[in-house]
C-alpha cells in the first residue's frame, strides 16, 4: 500500500506547505502587532490627557483656596507640565519646550510649543502629531471676553484636542 509519503517529492511538498503557513502566520502577527502598537499609543495619549486634566483640577482648587481666581485666565495656553512637575507626575515621554514645530519631526514624545501655547505629541507609530491646548471654559456673563471670577461663571480648566497648532 502506498502512502503520500512514499511518492517522490512528498517531502518537498510538505516543506513548501509548512513554509507558506509559517510566512502567513508571521504576516498576520505583524499586521496585528502594528495595529496593537497604534492602539497602545492612542491609549497612552489619552492617559496623559487624563493625568493633565486631573492636575488642572488640582491647580484650580489651589488657586480657589488661595483666592487667586483672577489668575485663572493666565493659565489658558500655559504649559501643563509645569504644574505636573510640582506634583511629580511628569510623563517619561515629556521632552520639554520648543519654540515651534519645525519641518522635521522631533523625537517621539510630548512637547510644549512656547510660540503658540499648544501641547504637541510627536508620535512613534501614528501618522501625524496630535495637538492640545489648556483652555479655560466659563460663561462670560458680562460679555467682556475676559474671565472675571466675581461676575463670570467658571466651568472648567481642561486640556482639549486641537486639529492643528495655532
C-alpha positions as CSV (number, residue, x, y, z in Angstrom):
1,X,0.0,0.0,0.0
2,X,1.5,3.3,-1.0
3,X,1.1,6.5,1.1
4,X,1.5,10.1,0.3
5,X,4.9,10.0,2.0
6,X,6.1,7.3,-0.4
7,X,5.6,9.5,-3.5
8,X,8.6,11.3,-5.0
9,X,8.6,15.0,-4.0
10,X,6.3,14.5,-1.0
11,X,8.8,15.8,1.5
12,X,9.3,18.9,-0.7
13,X,5.5,19.4,-0.9
14,X,5.2,19.2,2.9
15,X,8.1,21.5,3.4
16,X,6.6,24.1,1.0
17,X,3.2,24.0,2.8
18,X,4.9,24.4,6.1
19,X,7.0,27.4,4.9
20,X,3.9,29.0,3.4
21,X,1.9,28.5,6.6
22,X,4.7,29.9,8.7
23,X,5.0,33.0,6.5
24,X,1.3,33.5,6.6
25,X,1.2,33.4,10.4
26,X,4.2,35.8,10.6
27,X,2.4,38.2,8.2
28,X,-0.9,38.1,10.3
29,X,1.1,38.5,13.5
30,X,3.0,41.6,12.2
31,X,-0.2,43.1,10.9
32,X,-2.0,42.8,14.2
33,X,1.1,43.8,16.1
34,X,1.3,47.1,14.2
35,X,-2.4,47.8,14.9
36,X,-1.9,46.9,18.6
37,X,1.1,49.3,18.8
38,X,-1.1,52.1,17.4
39,X,-3.9,51.4,19.8
40,X,-1.4,51.4,22.7
41,X,0.0,54.7,21.6
42,X,-3.5,56.2,21.5
43,X,-4.2,54.8,25.0
44,X,-1.0,56.4,26.2
45,X,-2.0,59.8,24.8
46,X,-5.5,59.5,26.4
47,X,-3.9,58.5,29.7
48,X,-1.6,61.5,29.6
49,X,-4.6,63.8,28.8
50,X,-6.5,62.4,31.8
51,X,-3.5,62.9,34.1
52,X,-3.1,66.5,32.9
53,X,-6.8,67.2,33.4
54,X,-6.6,65.8,36.9
55,X,-3.6,68.1,37.5
56,X,-5.6,71.1,36.2
57,X,-8.4,70.3,38.7
58,X,-5.8,70.4,41.5
59,X,-4.5,73.7,40.1
60,X,-8.0,75.2,40.1
61,X,-8.6,74.0,43.6
62,X,-5.3,75.5,44.7
63,X,-6.0,78.8,43.1
64,X,-9.5,78.9,44.5
65,X,-8.3,78.1,48.0
66,X,-5.6,80.8,47.8
67,X,-8.1,83.4,46.4
68,X,-6.2,83.7,43.1
69,X,-9.1,83.0,40.7
70,X,-8.3,86.2,38.9
71,X,-5.1,84.5,37.7
72,X,-7.1,81.6,36.0
73,X,-7.2,83.5,32.7
74,X,-3.4,83.5,32.6
75,X,-3.4,79.6,32.6
76,X,-5.0,79.4,29.1
77,X,-2.3,78.2,26.7
78,X,0.1,77.6,29.6
79,X,2.4,74.6,29.9
80,X,0.5,72.0,31.9
81,X,3.7,70.0,32.5
82,X,4.9,72.9,34.8
83,X,2.0,72.1,37.1
84,X,2.6,68.4,36.9
85,X,6.3,68.9,37.8
86,X,5.2,70.3,41.2
87,X,3.3,67.1,41.9
88,X,6.0,64.8,40.4
89,X,3.7,63.2,37.9
90,X,5.5,64.1,34.7
91,X,5.2,61.5,32.0
92,X,8.5,60.0,31.0
93,X,7.8,60.9,27.4
94,X,7.8,64.7,28.1
95,X,10.7,66.1,26.0
96,X,10.5,69.8,27.1
97,X,9.7,73.1,25.5
98,X,10.4,74.1,21.9
99,X,9.6,77.3,20.1
100,X,7.7,75.9,17.2
101,X,7.3,72.5,15.5
102,X,9.7,72.7,12.6
103,X,9.6,70.9,9.2
104,X,11.4,67.8,10.6
105,X,9.5,65.7,13.1
106,X,11.2,65.8,16.6
107,X,11.8,62.7,18.6
108,X,8.6,60.9,19.8
109,X,7.1,62.3,22.9
110,X,5.3,65.4,24.4
111,X,6.5,68.9,23.7
112,X,5.2,72.3,24.8
113,X,5.2,74.8,21.9
114,X,6.0,78.0,23.6
115,X,5.4,80.1,20.5
116,X,1.8,79.1,20.2
117,X,0.9,77.8,23.7
118,X,0.0,74.4,22.4
119,X,1.0,71.0,23.6
120,X,2.2,68.6,20.9
121,X,2.6,64.8,21.0
122,X,5.1,63.7,18.3
123,X,4.0,60.1,17.5
124,X,6.1,56.9,17.4
125,X,3.5,54.8,15.5
126,X,0.8,57.2,14.5
127,X,1.0,59.1,11.2
128,X,0.7,62.7,12.4
129,X,1.3,64.7,15.6
130,X,-1.5,65.4,17.9
131,X,-2.1,68.9,19.4
132,X,-3.7,70.0,22.6
133,X,-4.2,73.3,24.5
134,X,-5.1,74.3,28.0
135,X,-8.5,76.0,27.8
136,X,-10.5,77.9,30.5
137,X,-14.2,77.3,30.0
138,X,-16.5,79.8,31.6
139,X,-19.8,81.6,30.9
140,X,-19.0,85.2,30.0
141,X,-22.0,86.7,31.8
142,X,-20.8,90.3,31.5
143,X,-19.7,89.7,27.8
144,X,-16.4,91.4,28.0
145,X,-14.3,88.5,26.7
146,X,-12.2,88.1,29.9
147,X,-12.8,85.8,32.9
148,X,-13.7,87.7,36.0
149,X,-14.4,85.5,39.0
150,X,-16.8,87.8,40.6
151,X,-19.1,88.1,37.6
152,X,-18.4,85.1,35.2
153,X,-19.4,81.5,35.9
154,X,-16.4,79.1,35.9
155,X,-17.0,75.8,34.2
156,X,-13.6,74.0,33.8
157,X,-9.9,74.3,33.2
158,X,-9.0,71.4,30.9
159,X,-6.8,70.1,28.1
160,X,-8.6,70.0,24.7
161,X,-7.5,68.4,21.5
162,X,-6.8,70.7,18.5
163,X,-6.7,69.9,14.8
164,X,-3.5,71.8,14.3
165,X,-1.4,74.3,16.3
166,X,-2.3,77.9,16.5
